[in-house]
């Protein structure tokens, strides 16, 4: 019984020894994984900031990096020696960089959002089909009073917009009393401006509560430059509140292809087997020289000629002219 107990303890000891032997030995001077993640996060931000510094202020790049080491209480030597160990253990370094990349992407998204608010411009739209590119708030309240009677937007295109895209603007209108006077009905309008200065637009009046939609697209106008839109609520003698919500601007890519008619011109057609079939060619009319009454003339060989050519008779000059006198 005691022998069996000793064997069990021996097996546990061997398992513990194997587990510790399989673990990566980390020197004490090497930075821990959690701390290295924070250091690399700040390090790459400092490097990006340094790249924006002009050449005359290049010394600031060094100061940015030193500020990171000072923040985390390490030195350049400790950071370099730790990176040597991490590069020899790529599995550990890969896990750390996955976390760093996730944090950097989240930080970039928040920075882009702040920049769009500062410049009053939307950030780049998401790629793909059936994407909502609306970049502003989704609910507005209009009263018809000055400074509170319209909504306008200008959305510039980006690299995710394609030719022949369809833009669909959806807005839900909710009137305070459910109806509105037709003379003071709000007006909803949208325009799509193309790079060649072509414009397509649509405008409509809203007479009752509910969802309204404007859809615009063009097949042959090319690249989109920007999308404009507005909602105008005319003022009335009695103030009525208009609520607009559930606003979206959907972008749909074209999935079909355009077919064009062949040009009506003389050109070379190709058969299915690749051989060329030439259409009838227009040949120039050949000309032939001939002499007529001692003069050199040209006539067209390919042009038909009459069977007998008319000849001009030569009238001899009379020797005397006779005049007839009528008796009076």
Backbone bond lengths (Angstrom), bond angles and torsions (degrees), N, CA, C in turn:
res aa  C-N    CA-C-N  psi(-1)  N-CA   C-N-CA  omega(-1)  CA-C   N-CA-C  phi
1 X - - - 1.460 - - 1.524 110.74 -
2 X 1.345 114.94 -43.78 1.463 118.08 178.40 1.528 110.89 -65.94
3 X 1.331 116.62 -35.93 1.460 119.68 178.80 1.535 111.52 -63.20
4 X 1.340 115.65 -39.97 1.457 119.90 177.82 1.528 110.85 -64.59
5 X 1.321 115.95 -39.23 1.466 120.20 178.59 1.528 111.21 -64.54
6 X 1.357 115.62 -40.04 1.469 119.27 178.45 1.538 110.90 -64.78
7 X 1.327 116.13 -38.66 1.467 119.50 179.46 1.524 111.10 -63.29
8 X 1.338 117.06 -39.33 1.466 120.48 178.87 1.528 111.17 -63.71
9 X 1.330 115.86 -44.08 1.465 119.04 177.88 1.525 112.00 -64.01
10 X 1.337 116.36 -35.18 1.457 120.53 178.80 1.534 111.02 -66.01
11 X 1.360 115.49 -39.86 1.466 119.14 177.74 1.524 111.64 -64.56
12 X 1.324 116.90 -40.85 1.462 120.49 178.44 1.512 110.61 -63.63
13 X 1.326 116.11 -40.68 1.471 120.05 179.45 1.529 110.74 -64.10
14 X 1.341 116.49 -41.48 1.469 119.71 179.47 1.528 111.68 -65.19
15 X 1.353 117.06 -40.02 1.457 120.41 178.31 1.530 111.34 -63.75
16 X 1.308 116.22 -41.81 1.467 120.38 178.72 1.520 110.66 -64.93
17 X 1.312 116.82 -38.55 1.463 120.18 -179.72 1.537 110.34 -67.39
18 X 1.343 116.37 -40.90 1.466 119.74 179.06 1.534 111.01 -65.43
19 X 1.330 115.96 -38.71 1.461 119.62 -179.96 1.521 111.69 -64.58
20 X 1.296 117.04 -44.25 1.466 120.38 179.62 1.523 111.37 -69.95
21 X 1.334 116.57 -30.82 1.456 119.26 179.21 1.516 111.90 -71.64
22 X 1.382 116.51 -31.52 1.458 120.38 -179.42 1.522 111.95 -76.43
23 X 1.312 118.73 -23.36 1.451 121.21 179.17 1.530 110.52 -68.20
24 X 1.369 114.25 147.57 1.450 120.01 179.24 1.519 108.78 -75.98
25 X 1.290 115.41 128.07 1.455 119.17 179.27 1.522 109.21 -78.47
26 X 1.318 116.25 126.19 1.455 121.70 -178.29 1.524 108.68 -113.01
27 X 1.326 117.70 123.24 1.479 119.17 176.09 1.531 110.38 -63.62
28 X 1.285 115.17 156.91 1.463 119.65 -177.42 1.532 112.21 -67.18
29 X 1.314 116.93 -26.72 1.466 119.64 -177.62 1.533 112.82 -77.68
30 X 1.335 116.57 -12.77 1.465 120.17 -178.51 1.531 109.48 -77.95
31 X 1.320 115.89 136.20 1.469 122.00 -179.25 1.527 109.51 -68.52
32 X 1.320 117.67 144.45 1.463 122.35 179.25 1.536 110.43 -67.36
33 X 1.328 115.95 163.22 1.464 120.62 -177.45 1.527 111.82 -62.69
34 X 1.312 117.67 -47.39 1.466 121.02 -178.08 1.527 111.52 -62.23
35 X 1.320 116.48 -42.80 1.462 120.00 -179.92 1.526 110.60 -70.44
36 X 1.345 116.99 -37.19 1.455 119.77 179.25 1.522 110.99 -65.28
37 X 1.313 117.72 -33.59 1.468 120.96 176.23 1.530 110.94 -60.55
38 X 1.334 116.73 -46.19 1.463 120.61 178.95 1.527 111.92 -65.85
39 X 1.335 115.58 -38.23 1.470 119.25 -179.94 1.525 110.30 -65.57
40 X 1.324 117.54 -46.71 1.458 120.71 -179.26 1.532 111.92 -65.70
41 X 1.316 116.85 -34.50 1.466 120.23 177.86 1.537 110.55 -61.85
42 X 1.329 116.38 -50.24 1.466 119.89 178.63 1.529 111.39 -69.50
43 X 1.321 116.90 -32.73 1.465 120.87 -178.70 1.538 110.98 -63.16
44 X 1.316 117.14 -45.51 1.461 120.29 -178.04 1.532 111.36 -71.63
45 X 1.307 117.87 -32.12 1.470 119.48 174.45 1.523 110.02 -65.52
46 X 1.348 116.58 -42.34 1.467 120.48 178.60 1.534 110.76 -64.23
47 X 1.346 117.55 -38.20 1.454 120.60 177.91 1.527 110.98 -64.38
48 X 1.331 116.94 -41.43 1.462 120.46 178.60 1.523 111.56 -65.05
49 X 1.317 116.53 -39.14 1.466 119.78 177.17 1.526 110.76 -65.60
50 X 1.322 116.59 -37.27 1.454 119.85 -179.87 1.522 112.90 -66.77
51 X 1.341 117.00 -29.91 1.462 119.79 179.26 1.522 112.12 -69.34
52 X 1.333 117.33 -22.11 1.460 120.73 179.29 1.529 112.52 -86.63
53 X 1.316 116.81 -6.39 1.469 120.45 -178.86 1.522 109.45 -76.89
54 X 1.328 119.01 135.00 1.479 120.08 177.39 1.522 111.85 -63.64
55 X 1.332 114.69 162.86 1.470 120.30 -175.28 1.524 111.71 -62.39
56 X 1.307 116.76 -34.05 1.467 119.57 -178.98 1.524 112.44 -67.72
57 X 1.326 117.28 -21.64 1.473 121.93 179.61 1.526 111.12 -111.37
58 X 1.318 117.23 33.01 1.461 120.37 -176.43 1.524 112.97 -64.33
59 X 1.317 118.06 -20.62 1.464 120.28 179.21 1.524 111.87 -63.43
60 X 1.345 116.27 -22.12 1.466 119.45 -179.32 1.522 112.10 -68.80
61 X 1.313 116.97 -23.43 1.463 119.36 178.64 1.523 110.92 -61.89
62 X 1.317 115.94 -41.15 1.467 119.91 177.80 1.523 110.70 -66.14
63 X 1.316 116.51 -38.38 1.465 119.78 -179.71 1.524 111.26 -65.53
64 X 1.328 117.89 -36.33 1.466 120.64 178.00 1.525 110.99 -62.12
65 X 1.340 116.58 -44.52 1.465 120.22 -179.33 1.535 110.76 -67.26
66 X 1.318 116.33 -42.13 1.468 119.24 179.08 1.527 111.89 -64.19
67 X 1.316 117.03 -32.52 1.465 119.31 177.92 1.529 111.31 -65.89
68 X 1.341 117.12 -32.09 1.467 120.52 176.99 1.530 110.22 -66.75
69 X 1.332 117.17 -45.63 1.473 119.83 179.15 1.527 110.86 -63.70
70 X 1.303 115.51 -39.31 1.466 118.74 179.40 1.521 111.48 -66.24
71 X 1.321 116.74 -36.98 1.465 121.12 179.47 1.524 111.49 -62.12
72 X 1.329 117.64 -40.38 1.467 121.34 -176.44 1.532 112.63 -96.97
73 X 1.311 118.65 3.88 1.453 121.44 175.09 1.511 114.43 69.30
74 X 1.336 117.32 37.62 1.460 120.50 178.37 1.531 108.36 -128.31
75 X 1.314 114.95 175.01 1.468 121.08 177.72 1.521 109.85 -116.67
76 X 1.324 115.37 169.85 1.459 120.32 177.82 1.521 110.85 -62.55
77 X 1.347 117.45 -36.25 1.461 121.11 -179.69 1.520 111.41 -66.43
78 X 1.323 116.67 -42.25 1.468 120.24 179.31 1.534 110.03 -65.09
79 X 1.322 116.52 -41.13 1.473 120.19 -179.99 1.530 110.41 -64.47
80 X 1.327 117.24 -43.22 1.462 120.41 -178.64 1.526 111.74 -66.49
81 X 1.327 117.15 -43.34 1.477 119.93 179.91 1.524 110.92 -66.23
82 X 1.332 116.65 -36.41 1.468 119.95 177.54 1.526 110.75 -66.14
83 X 1.329 117.34 -40.38 1.462 120.48 179.22 1.523 111.05 -65.88
84 X 1.337 118.01 -32.69 1.465 120.56 176.30 1.516 110.14 -62.47
85 X 1.333 116.57 -43.42 1.471 120.03 -179.85 1.520 110.77 -67.66
86 X 1.346 117.51 -40.52 1.473 120.23 -178.58 1.528 111.14 -67.92
87 X 1.302 117.92 -35.22 1.465 119.38 178.29 1.524 111.54 -68.84
88 X 1.330 117.88 -26.04 1.458 120.96 175.04 1.515 111.88 -80.16
89 X 1.318 116.68 -10.22 1.466 122.78 176.82 1.530 108.15 -126.98
90 X 1.331 117.84 74.65 1.465 121.73 -171.72 1.531 114.03 -63.28
91 X 1.328 117.38 -27.89 1.466 119.12 179.46 1.520 111.02 -62.55
92 X 1.313 116.45 -42.59 1.461 120.37 179.23 1.524 110.53 -68.03
93 X 1.323 116.53 -43.23 1.465 120.32 -178.92 1.529 111.50 -66.60
94 X 1.327 117.70 -35.13 1.464 120.66 179.18 1.517 111.52 -63.63
95 X 1.315 117.23 -43.11 1.469 121.06 178.40 1.526 111.12 -62.93
96 X 1.318 116.07 -38.33 1.471 119.26 179.41 1.529 110.38 -66.42
97 X 1.320 117.10 -44.20 1.461 120.39 -177.69 1.533 112.12 -69.77
98 X 1.311 118.04 -28.48 1.469 119.75 174.31 1.529 110.60 -61.85
99 X 1.311 116.74 -41.19 1.463 120.36 178.02 1.532 110.84 -69.49
100 X 1.336 116.04 -38.51 1.473 119.56 179.53 1.522 110.80 -64.61
101 X 1.327 117.32 -43.59 1.462 120.81 179.60 1.516 111.79 -63.03
102 X 1.313 117.35 -38.50 1.465 120.57 177.63 1.527 110.73 -62.32
103 X 1.306 117.04 -42.89 1.471 120.72 179.17 1.522 111.64 -67.41
104 X 1.343 117.24 -39.40 1.461 120.47 -179.82 1.527 111.64 -66.74
105 X 1.335 117.60 -39.01 1.463 120.34 178.08 1.522 111.03 -65.13
106 X 1.327 116.51 -41.36 1.464 119.28 177.85 1.523 110.76 -64.67
107 X 1.319 116.81 -39.43 1.461 120.85 178.79 1.536 110.92 -66.14
108 X 1.319 117.00 -39.46 1.466 119.66 178.86 1.518 111.12 -64.74
109 X 1.323 117.61 -40.75 1.460 120.54 179.09 1.518 111.50 -61.64
110 X 1.332 116.47 -42.68 1.462 119.52 179.78 1.526 111.06 -68.36
111 X 1.337 117.52 -36.22 1.469 120.48 178.14 1.525 110.93 -67.03
112 X 1.343 117.07 -41.59 1.462 120.05 177.37 1.523 110.99 -61.75
113 X 1.322 116.17 -37.14 1.454 119.69 178.40 1.530 110.87 -65.25
114 X 1.328 117.36 -41.99 1.470 120.70 178.95 1.533 111.05 -66.23
115 X 1.336 116.50 -37.67 1.464 119.58 178.54 1.520 110.83 -66.28
116 X 1.333 117.34 -40.16 1.466 120.08 178.71 1.519 111.60 -64.57
117 X 1.333 117.05 -35.14 1.468 120.10 176.59 1.521 110.56 -69.09
118 X 1.325 116.37 -41.44 1.464 119.81 -179.79 1.524 111.76 -64.25
119 X 1.329 117.04 -45.04 1.458 121.14 -176.91 1.524 112.94 -89.27
120 X 1.328 116.86 -0.88 1.473 121.91 -177.58 1.525 110.69 56.54
121 X 1.315 116.57 39.10 1.445 122.72 178.36 1.521 109.09 -131.34
122 X 1.311 117.50 144.31 1.464 119.38 179.62 1.517 111.29 -73.37
123 X 1.304 116.74 153.70 1.454 121.11 175.82 1.527 109.59 -79.67
124 X 1.309 116.15 172.24 1.462 120.80 -176.10 1.517 111.15 -61.08
125 X 1.320 115.36 136.63 1.461 120.40 -178.44 1.522 110.70 -73.14
126 X 1.321 114.47 164.19 1.456 120.31 179.04 1.521 110.00 -78.08
127 X 1.330 117.91 148.51 1.465 120.08 176.70 1.520 110.97 -75.61
128 X 1.333 115.49 161.53 1.450 120.32 175.28 1.510 113.22 111.17
129 X 1.317 114.87 178.74 1.459 122.79 -178.38 1.522 109.77 -98.64
130 X 1.347 116.04 155.78 1.470 123.02 179.44 1.530 110.80 56.54
131 X 1.334 115.52 56.03 1.452 122.47 -177.63 1.531 109.34 -111.14
132 X 1.324 116.47 134.60 1.457 121.81 174.89 1.527 107.95 -83.59
133 X 1.337 116.89 110.92 1.467 122.04 -177.00 1.525 112.04 -98.10
134 X 1.330 117.76 8.74 1.464 120.07 177.14 1.527 108.93 -66.92
135 X 1.347 116.50 127.58 1.464 120.89 -171.82 1.513 113.59 -115.11
136 X 1.323 117.91 9.95 1.460 120.03 -176.93 1.521 109.78 -120.80
137 X 1.328 116.05 -173.79 1.450 119.14 -178.46 1.512 110.46 -66.24
138 X 1.317 115.97 156.11 1.466 121.17 -172.25 1.518 112.99 -103.77
139 X 1.326 118.47 9.02 1.461 120.83 178.48 1.523 109.13 -145.86
140 X 1.340 115.94 133.42 1.455 122.90 178.55 1.527 108.81 -136.24
141 X 1.320 114.85 153.92 1.462 121.03 175.49 1.526 108.65 -125.19
142 X 1.329 116.51 124.44 1.449 122.97 -179.67 1.521 109.61 -117.36
143 X 1.313 115.03 143.22 1.481 120.69 -179.49 1.521 112.10 -117.21
144 X 1.306 118.55 -9.59 1.448 121.02 -176.41 1.507 114.00 86.43
145 X 1.301 118.17 -8.61 1.454 121.81 178.27 1.525 109.94 -79.11
146 X 1.338 117.59 156.71 1.461 119.59 177.82 1.532 111.72 -55.06
147 X 1.322 116.77 145.05 1.461 125.23 -176.83 1.517 112.94 68.75
148 X 1.340 116.52 1.89 1.463 119.98 179.23 1.532 109.79 -144.90
149 X 1.335 115.49 39.41 1.462 119.05 -174.82 1.529 113.70 -129.15
150 X 1.332 118.88 8.38 1.460 118.93 -178.77 1.518 111.12 -154.53
151 X 1.332 113.51 158.04 1.465 123.70 174.04 1.524 106.55 -129.87
152 X 1.299 117.41 128.12 1.471 121.63 178.59 1.526 109.69 -131.44
153 X 1.328 115.83 151.94 1.460 120.23 175.85 1.519 109.13 -151.19
154 X 1.321 115.38 152.60 1.465 123.94 172.48 1.517 107.18 -134.02
155 X 1.318 116.54 116.96 1.461 122.14 -177.97 1.520 109.55 -112.03
156 X 1.345 118.81 105.92 1.471 119.84 176.91 1.524 110.50 -72.15
157 X 1.311 115.68 147.84 1.461 119.56 178.44 1.525 110.19 -76.95
158 X 1.303 115.91 165.33 1.461 122.25 176.57 1.522 108.65 -138.16
159 X 1.311 115.98 -168.65 1.465 120.42 -175.03 1.524 112.93 -68.67
160 X 1.323 118.09 -14.77 1.457 120.57 -179.47 1.530 112.44 -87.87
161 X 1.334 117.93 -4.19 1.458 121.35 173.85 1.529 108.51 -85.73
162 X 1.337 116.02 142.29 1.457 121.93 -178.76 1.526 109.91 -122.69
163 X 1.345 114.51 163.31 1.457 119.48 173.63 1.532 109.76 -62.64
164 X 1.332 115.46 145.74 1.469 123.16 177.39 1.519 112.73 68.03
165 X 1.334 117.52 21.42 1.466 120.32 175.17 1.524 110.42 -67.58
166 X 1.324 115.83 147.05 1.454 122.48 174.15 1.517 109.13 -104.27
167 X 1.335 116.97 128.64 1.467 123.03 177.88 1.516 109.12 -109.65
168 X 1.318 116.20 127.80 1.464 121.43 -177.76 1.525 109.37 -128.28
169 X 1.320 115.33 114.79 1.468 122.33 -177.64 1.521 108.86 -99.43
170 X 1.323 115.66 120.05 1.460 122.28 -178.56 1.526 109.76 -114.67
171 X 1.324 116.69 129.57 1.463 122.83 178.58 1.528 108.37 -140.98
172 X 1.340 116.03 135.13 1.463 119.77 174.01 1.524 108.66 -100.17
173 X 1.347 116.26 126.10 1.457 123.15 179.12 1.521 109.08 -102.10
174 X 1.318 114.26 135.22 1.475 119.89 179.04 1.528 107.81 -134.63
175 X 1.346 115.22 110.26 1.464 121.36 178.18 1.522 110.20 -87.28
176 X 1.321 113.80 150.96 1.463 118.81 -176.00 1.521 111.73 -62.90
177 X 1.337 117.15 -42.01 1.466 120.60 -179.63 1.529 112.42 -103.79
178 X 1.303 118.02 8.43 1.458 121.49 176.70 1.509 115.29 88.81
179 X 1.328 119.18 -25.36 1.462 122.85 178.84 1.516 109.21 -132.00
180 X 1.329 115.82 170.99 1.452 121.04 -179.30 1.514 108.88 -146.30
181 X 1.324 116.19 149.74 1.455 120.83 176.48 1.523 109.41 -64.52
182 X 1.333 117.10 132.50 1.456 120.87 -176.78 1.518 112.59 -61.32
183 X 1.329 118.86 -27.59 1.459 121.34 178.95 1.522 112.25 -72.32
184 X 1.320 116.20 -23.69 1.467 120.87 -177.15 1.528 111.18 -117.89
185 X 1.314 116.17 28.34 1.462 120.04 -179.60 1.526 109.74 -70.85
186 X 1.308 118.23 140.92 1.475 120.26 177.56 1.525 111.11 -66.03
187 X 1.337 114.84 150.88 1.461 121.67 -177.82 1.529 108.46 -114.70
188 X 1.328 115.26 130.48 1.462 122.50 179.29 1.528 107.98 -114.45
189 X 1.335 117.09 127.19 1.461 120.58 -176.32 1.521 109.81 -140.25
190 X 1.346 115.83 149.65 1.463 121.38 177.90 1.525 109.21 -146.77
191 X 1.333 115.68 145.31 1.453 123.45 177.35 1.530 109.58 -131.40
192 X 1.328 115.73 147.32 1.460 122.63 171.45 1.524 106.74 -120.25
193 X 1.330 116.06 118.33 1.461 122.55 -178.35 1.525 108.51 -102.77
194 X 1.340 116.38 132.82 1.456 121.58 -177.73 1.529 110.45 -105.42
195 X 1.325 115.65 164.29 1.458 121.17 -177.09 1.525 112.54 -63.07
196 X 1.324 117.67 -25.86 1.465 120.87 178.23 1.524 112.11 -88.60
197 X 1.358 116.66 16.86 1.467 124.17 177.70 1.523 113.35 70.46
198 X 1.319 118.25 11.28 1.466 120.40 173.00 1.525 109.11 -77.71
199 X 1.324 116.17 149.30 1.460 122.21 -177.71 1.518 109.18 -135.63
200 X 1.317 116.24 133.33 1.456 121.79 168.57 1.521 107.36 -119.76
201 X 1.313 117.13 145.66 1.465 120.10 -173.40 1.516 110.40 -150.83
202 X 1.308 114.30 165.87 1.461 121.81 175.48 1.522 107.89 -152.70
203 X 1.322 115.84 147.16 1.455 122.25 -178.38 1.526 108.64 -142.70
204 X 1.309 115.98 142.53 1.449 119.74 179.61 1.517 110.29 -153.64
205 X 1.328 114.89 151.11 1.456 121.95 177.07 1.524 109.79 -96.29
206 X 1.316 115.31 149.76 1.459 121.80 -177.83 1.525 107.83 -114.24
207 X 1.335 116.30 120.36 1.463 120.60 -174.85 1.527 113.62 -109.53
208 X 1.324 117.39 -9.72 1.463 119.22 -178.26 1.518 109.75 -150.71
209 X 1.307 115.47 165.94 1.462 120.91 179.34 1.526 110.04 -69.98
210 X 1.323 114.69 147.14 1.453 119.55 178.19 1.520 111.32 142.69
211 X 1.316 115.37 -177.73 1.450 122.24 -179.15 1.526 110.65 -84.45
212 X 1.321 116.76 131.45 1.461 123.38 176.80 1.529 108.56 -121.03
213 X 1.341 115.28 146.30 1.463 120.94 -175.62 1.517 110.33 -138.02
214 X 1.339 115.46 137.56 1.459 122.61 169.69 1.523 107.22 -120.91
215 X 1.330 115.76 127.61 1.459 121.39 -178.34 1.528 109.14 -123.73
216 X 1.341 116.83 128.86 1.458 122.32 -178.57 1.525 109.86 -132.72
217 X 1.330 115.43 141.87 1.454 120.86 173.73 1.524 108.73 -163.13
218 X 1.305 116.50 157.83 1.465 122.92 177.22 1.516 108.44 -143.57
219 X 1.341 115.92 144.73 1.458 120.76 -176.04 1.523 113.49 -94.08
220 X 1.322 118.08 -26.42 1.467 119.85 -169.27 1.522 113.70 -126.03
221 X 1.325 119.07 13.71 1.466 120.46 -176.75 1.524 112.93 -94.06
222 X 1.314 118.12 -8.79 1.461 120.17 173.14 1.514 114.19 90.41
223 X 1.329 115.12 -141.53 1.456 122.60 -170.83 1.526 111.34 -80.95
224 X 1.331 115.52 138.82 1.463 121.74 -179.53 1.525 110.17 -81.83
225 X 1.320 116.51 136.47 1.457 122.25 177.78 1.524 111.28 -95.15
226 X 1.328 118.02 -50.42 1.453 121.49 -179.62 1.522 109.83 -163.06
227 X 1.331 115.33 163.83 1.458 122.88 176.91 1.522 107.86 -120.79
228 X 1.317 116.29 131.06 1.456 121.73 179.40 1.519 109.39 -119.86
229 X 1.316 115.75 150.12 1.450 119.93 178.30 1.510 111.70 -158.31
230 X 1.329 115.55 159.99 1.459 120.06 180.00 1.518 110.15 -158.92
231 X 1.326 114.87 154.43 1.458 123.77 170.80 1.527 106.89 -129.88
232 X 1.320 116.42 121.44 1.471 121.17 -178.26 1.516 109.01 -116.78
233 X 1.323 115.50 128.28 1.465 122.32 -178.90 1.527 108.05 -115.82
234 X 1.348 118.05 103.66 1.467 119.81 -176.45 1.533 111.18 -63.57
235 X 1.323 114.80 151.45 1.476 120.15 179.04 1.520 110.14 -78.81
236 X 1.291 116.11 147.84 1.462 123.28 177.88 1.519 109.38 -126.03
237 X 1.332 115.40 169.57 1.456 119.61 178.80 1.528 111.06 -65.28
238 X 1.312 115.57 -37.61 1.462 121.25 177.62 1.526 107.82 -107.35
239 X 1.308 116.49 127.40 1.460 120.62 -177.27 1.520 110.97 -72.30
240 X 1.317 116.09 125.65 1.462 122.78 175.52 1.523 107.98 -122.53
241 X 1.300 116.43 132.22 1.468 121.30 -177.58 1.519 110.17 -84.64
242 X 1.311 115.70 134.76 1.460 123.06 175.89 1.521 108.56 -117.04
243 X 1.319 116.38 128.10 1.462 122.12 178.88 1.523 108.47 -111.88
244 X 1.310 116.10 125.98 1.471 121.62 175.28 1.522 108.44 -115.39
245 X 1.298 117.10 128.25 1.468 121.11 -179.15 1.527 109.13 -147.13
246 X 1.329 115.50 -177.66 1.467 123.05 -176.78 1.527 111.05 51.76
247 X 1.326 115.10 44.27 1.460 120.40 -178.49 1.526 109.44 -81.82
248 X 1.315 115.93 133.17 1.464 121.67 176.52 1.523 108.81 -149.17
249 X 1.320 114.94 151.43 1.466 122.32 176.51 1.524 106.78 -129.41
250 X 1.308 115.35 96.84 1.461 121.03 -174.17 1.529 110.34 -87.25
251 X 1.323 114.70 138.78 1.454 121.89 176.51 1.524 109.05 -115.18
252 X 1.332 115.41 125.92 1.461 121.51 -179.61 1.523 109.07 -120.96
253 X 1.341 116.27 129.32 1.456 120.94 175.75 1.535 109.49 -80.49
254 X 1.316 115.60 146.49 1.466 120.74 176.31 1.524 109.45 -72.87
255 X 1.322 116.08 134.75 1.466 121.33 -178.91 1.528 112.51 -108.09
256 X 1.338 117.33 -9.11 1.458 120.13 179.41 1.525 109.66 -98.56
257 X 1.311 116.21 177.12 1.457 122.18 179.34 1.517 109.21 -121.86
258 X 1.322 115.53 151.94 1.456 121.08 179.99 1.524 109.79 -91.55
259 X 1.329 116.20 143.31 1.462 121.90 175.82 1.523 108.51 -115.73
260 X 1.331 116.72 135.34 1.447 122.18 -177.89 1.531 109.65 -115.77
261 X 1.338 116.79 143.19 1.462 122.02 177.11 1.514 109.99 -72.26
262 X 1.328 115.84 148.57 1.448 120.37 179.91 1.524 109.79 -70.91
263 X 1.313 116.48 147.38 1.452 121.61 177.70 1.525 110.37 -73.04
264 X 1.347 116.71 141.66 1.457 122.09 179.01 1.519 109.18 -85.46
265 X 1.299 117.41 81.28 1.454 122.21 -177.05 1.515 109.10 -148.03
266 X 1.317 115.16 161.83 1.464 120.67 178.63 1.512 108.91 -77.35
267 X 1.301 118.10 116.23 1.446 121.95 -178.73 1.524 109.17 -150.97
268 X 1.300 116.57 170.90 1.458 122.43 -177.33 1.513 109.05 -91.00
269 X 1.313 117.47 124.62 1.447 122.75 176.77 1.518 109.69 -97.30
270 X 1.312 115.04 153.21 1.461 120.54 179.95 1.519 109.47 -115.32
271 X 1.309 115.27 136.22 1.453 120.39 174.48 1.514 110.24 -77.40
272 X 1.329 115.03 173.00 1.459 119.48 179.46 1.521 110.97 -65.89
273 X 1.331 117.88 -32.55 1.458 119.60 -179.11 1.516 112.86 -81.60
274 X 1.323 118.27 3.79 1.450 121.10 175.78 1.509 114.03 95.28
275 X 1.338 117.98 -9.72 1.465 119.70 -179.45 1.517 109.70 -74.52
276 X 1.295 115.54 148.05 1.458 120.54 -178.09 1.520 110.07 -91.60
277 X 1.333 115.35 139.02 1.455 122.08 177.84 1.503 107.37 -118.78
278 X 1.339 116.24 113.30 1.458 120.35 -177.56 1.516 109.77 -87.49
279 X 1.330 113.83 136.69 1.451 119.12 175.28 1.529 109.37 -77.17
280 X 1.323 114.98 167.32 1.464 120.77 -176.64 1.516 110.46 -60.70
281 X 1.298 115.39 127.92 1.450 120.59 -178.50 1.521 110.00 -93.68
282 X 1.291 117.23 150.83 1.458 123.55 177.22 1.519 107.72 -92.05
283 X 1.305 117.51 114.87 1.447 121.71 -177.52 1.526 109.78 -93.55
284 X 1.324 118.12 143.02 1.467 120.52 177.91 1.519 111.09 -71.67
285 X 1.292 116.24 148.28 1.462 121.89 -179.38 1.520 109.71 -76.44
286 X 1.316 115.57 126.98 1.450 120.03 179.83 1.527 109.91 -75.31
287 X 1.282 115.45 146.23 1.451 121.27 -179.58 1.533 110.07 -117.99
288 X 1.332 115.63 145.98 1.452 121.26 -179.02 1.526 109.23 -130.12
289 X 1.284 115.00 138.32 1.455 120.29 -178.65 1.524 110.13 -89.20
290 X 1.296 116.63 140.24 1.456 121.58 176.02 1.522 108.73 -147.54
291 X 1.298 115.88 158.97 1.456 122.01 -179.28 1.517 109.68 -106.31
292 X 1.302 114.45 134.88 1.447 121.03 177.80 1.517 107.69 -135.80
293 X 1.350 114.95 116.90 1.465 120.64 -178.27 1.515 111.91 55.37
294 X 1.297 114.40 37.25 1.455 118.28 176.46 1.512 114.52 82.74
295 X 1.343 118.78 -3.60 1.467 122.52 180.00 1.526 109.65 -103.61
296 X 1.308 115.68 138.88 1.464 121.59 179.60 1.511 109.66 -81.96
297 X 1.330 116.65 122.22 1.474 121.59 -179.58 1.527 109.05 -126.72
298 X 1.335 115.03 159.42 1.463 121.66 176.43 1.525 108.11 -115.24
299 X 1.289 114.41 138.68 1.465 117.82 173.86 1.525 109.32 -133.53
300 X 1.281 116.63 155.03 1.463 123.01 -177.71 1.515 109.49 -83.09
301 X 1.322 115.17 124.72 1.458 119.35 179.78 1.516 111.18 -70.89
302 X 1.313 115.43 -40.61 1.450 118.47 -176.14 1.508 113.66 -79.41
303 X 1.324 119.79 -5.63 1.451 122.15 -178.34 1.525 109.07 -96.50
304 X 1.347 119.30 129.68 1.472 121.07 -177.97 1.520 111.26 -63.95
305 X 1.338 115.94 145.64 1.453 122.41 179.09 1.522 108.99 -118.23
306 X 1.300 117.45 151.18 1.473 119.13 177.39 1.525 110.76 -65.10
307 X 1.358 114.15 155.85 1.461 119.60 -176.16 1.518 110.83 -65.44
308 X 1.311 116.77 -47.09 1.465 119.98 -179.96 1.507 109.03 -123.55
309 X 1.293 116.24 125.99 1.449 120.63 -179.01 1.523 109.18 -86.13
310 X 1.312 116.98 135.82 1.473 118.62 178.62 1.515 109.97 -67.41
311 X 1.365 115.14 141.11 1.464 121.21 178.97 1.507 109.95 -112.09
312 X 1.273 116.49 147.13 1.454 122.53 179.39 1.519 109.60 -92.75
313 X 1.329 113.81 124.11 1.462 118.33 178.51 1.510 109.98 -80.59
314 X 1.316 114.46 139.04 1.457 121.05 179.98 1.534 109.23 -90.89
315 X 1.295 115.69 119.27 1.466 121.45 -177.68 1.513 108.60 -89.83
316 X 1.338 114.05 123.69 1.459 117.65 179.37 1.515 110.70 -75.78
317 X 1.285 115.86 145.47 1.455 121.25 179.98 1.532 110.08 -77.23
318 X 1.318 115.64 124.56 1.482 116.77 -179.82 1.507 110.56 -67.87
319 X 1.371 112.51 148.24 1.463 116.57 -179.68 1.508 111.45 -71.28
320 X 1.311 117.09 -43.41 1.469 120.06 179.41 1.494 110.12 -129.64
321 X 1.245 116.42 150.44 1.450 122.02 177.05 1.514 108.99 -104.87
322 X 1.283 116.00 128.77 1.457 120.90 179.80 1.514 109.59 -103.59
323 X 1.296 113.90 133.42 1.453 119.78 177.76 1.515 109.20 -113.53
324 X 1.257 117.29 140.87 1.436 123.80 -178.88 1.512 108.49 -105.24
325 X 1.304 114.75 129.82 1.448 119.70 177.95 1.549 108.45 -107.09
326 X 1.237 112.46 125.69 1.478 117.26 175.44 1.525 109.67 -86.12
327 X 1.289 113.04 139.42 1.428 116.08 176.96 1.507 110.60 -73.73
328 X 1.243 113.95 139.27 1.457 119.32 177.75 1.525 108.30 -90.95
